[in-house]
């Protein structure tokens, strides 16, 4: 007879991914507390830490075959705190407070956008193309907010110096989360498949690049990711227009030849 029953062992395994979710939730709560204490740089870093932990909990659950409905719901609630409420409150306390009504409205647009984005993701999880996210993912939106706070503080400026830019970025991130613009998810990458050696070198170079100036590099990466969805949307729209115009041009050619 085993020393630990199978049921207790199973419950112990299921705790593992939820520990990562709890740690991500703690990082988001810590960011809120630090913003209230006007330690905005610590708050921004805490949001990035929450992103890393949020990315790990799902992968750990899949690798250990411990996915559960409870874990999925808990992860969504944790995301709402870490990537919805925390970035909105950090940005409001740092740069938007002095804008009056516009400031808290911008923060609310972001917070509501994160809630709607998570709700839509949970309801559409089985019907959308796994290769793309519908709307900007809430962790990426949070990274835009945290990255801006971090890089501006690192350059010796305050939130008041960039309040209007911060307001625009906050509204942009909130609206992007509930848009129908598609963003690459990266889920088509198989981490268990062997890759060429050059890929390993590229990963090393990427880590080295981030380490040279973390605030600026991370903010630039997520800004580029947020822009990539709109660039691809414009490209697809242009391609659809070209395809729609092609049959019309083909039908007009015989009449022109008859003339």
N, C-alpha and C positions, 0 to 999 in steps of 0.2 A: 504493500500500500504506500503510495507516495506521501512524503512529508507534507506537501502542500497540495490541496485539492485542485482539480482542474478548473473549477469555477473561480476559486480565489486567484489562481494563476492568471486566468483570463482577465479578471478585474484588474489585476496588477499591471498587465500589459496595456490595457485601455487607459490607464492613468498616464502613461508616457506621453502621448501626443497632447493630452489636456494640460500637462505640466508646461509645455511650450506655449500653449494658448494662454494659460494663466500668467506666464512670464511676460508675454506680449501685452496682456491687459494691464499688468503692473507697470510696464514701461509707459503705456499711454496715460495711466493715472498719474505716474510720476511726472510726466511732461506737464500735465495740468497744474500740479502742485508747484512745480518750479516756475511756471508762468505767473502764478499768483504771487510768488516770491520775487518776481522780476529777474529771474535767472534764465533768460530766454535761450541762451546758447545751450545750456544743459537740457532744456525742454526740447530743442530741435534735435539734439543728438539722441535723446530718449525715443523720439518718434522713429528715427532711422533704426534704432535697436529693435523697436517693436516690429518694423518691417522684416528684419532678418528672422526674428522668432516666428512671425506669422508665416513666413515662407517655409520654415522648418516643420511646423506642426503637421501640415498636410502631407508633406513628403514622408515624415516619420510614420504617420498613420498608414500610408499606402505601403511602405516598405515592410511594416510589421503586421499588415492586414488587420488593422484595428480601427477602420473607418466605422463610424456610427452616426445615427441621426442626432444623438446628443452632442457629439463632437462638432458636427456641422453647425448646429444651432449656437453652441457656445462660441465657436469661431466667429460667427456673424456678429454676435453681441460684443465680443472682444474687439472686432474690427470697427464697430460703430464708435466705441470709446477711443481706440487708438488712432483711427484714421478719419473719424468724423468729428466727434466732440473736441478731442485734444487739439488738432491743428486749428480748428475754428477759434477756440478760446486763446490759444497761443498767439495767433495772428491778431485777434482783437485786442488783447492786452498789450501787444508789442507795438502795433502800428495803427489800428483802426479806431481806437477809443476816442481820439480827438476829432474824428470825422463826424461824430454825432450819430444821427439816425442812419446815415449811409453806411457808417462803419459796422453797426450791429446788424444791419440788413445784409450786408455783404457776408458777414460771418454766418448768418443764418442760412443764406443761400447755399453756402458751402456745406453746412451741417445737414440741411435737408437733402441736398444733392447726394451726400454720402449715404444717408438712410434709404433714399429711393433707389440708389445704385445697388446697394446690398439686397434690398427686397426683390428687385428685378432679377438680379443674378441668381438668387435662390429659387425663383419661380421658373426661370428659363434655362436652368442648368442642363436639362436633358434635351432641349430643342434647338440649341444654338451650335454653330460651328466651333468645335473645341480649339481651333487654331487662332481664334480671334475673341477678344472681349468686346461686348457691346457697350460702348461708353468707356471713358477713362477709368481704369481700376482705382479703387479708393486708396490703396497703398501708394500708387504713383502720384495721385493728387496730393496726398499728405506729404510726399517727398518734395513736391514743388513748394509747398508752404514752408516746410522745415528747412529745405535747402536755401530758400531766399533769406529766411531769418538768420541762418547760420553764416552765409557768405557775406551778408550786409554787416553783421556784427563783427565778423572777422576783419572787415576792411575799415573798422573804426567809425561806422555810421550808426545812426539810431533809427528806430521805426518812424519817427516823425519826419526824417529826411526823405523817406520813400513811401509815405503813407498812401499817395494816390496810385503808385505802381503796385503796392501791396493790395490795395482794394481791387484793382483790375485783375491781378493774378488770382485773388481769392474767388472772385465771381467767375473768372474763366475756368478755374478748376472745378467749381461747383456745377456749372452748366455742362462742362465736358463729361462729367460723370453720368449725367442723365441723357446725354445725346445718343444718337444712333450711329455715331462714327465708330468704325471698327479699329481696334488696336491689337497688334500682334500679341498673342498670349505666351508664346514660347513653349506651349504644351506639346508641340509636335517634336520637341527635342527628346531623344531617348538617351537618358544618362547611363543606361546599362550597355549601350552599344559602343564598340570600340571606335576610336576616332584617330585621325592622323596626328602625328607628333606635332605638327604645326599648330593644331588647335590648343594643345597644352601650352605651347610657347605663347600663343595669343592670350590665353587666360592669365599666364604669369605677367605678361606685359600690361594687361588690364588692371590687375591688382597693383602693379608698380605705379601705373598712371594715377590711380585713385589715391595712393599713399603720398604722392607728391604734393597734392593740395586737396584734401578730402572735401571741404565745403564747396569749392568752385567746381571740381570735377563732377561730384554727385549732382549738384544743381544743374549743371550743363547737360548731363546725361538724361536726367528726367525731363528737362525742358525739351530736349531733342525728341524724347519718346512721346511727350504730349503733342508736339508739333507733327510727328510722323503720321499720326492718325488722320489729321486734316490734310496733309500732303497726299496720302494715299486716297483719301476721299475725293479730292480734286482730280487726281489722276484717273480714278475709276469713272467719275462723272464725265471727264473729257473723252474717255474711251467709249462710253455709252453714246455720247453725242455723235462720235465718228461712225459707230455702227448703225445708228439710226439714220444718218445722212447717206450712208452708202447705197441702200436700196433706192432711195429717191434719185440719186445721181444715175444709177443704172437704168431706171425707167425713163429718164429724160433723154438718154443717149440715142435711142432709135428715132425719136422725133427730130432730133437735131440732125441726124444723118439723112433723114428724108428730105429735109429742107435743102 
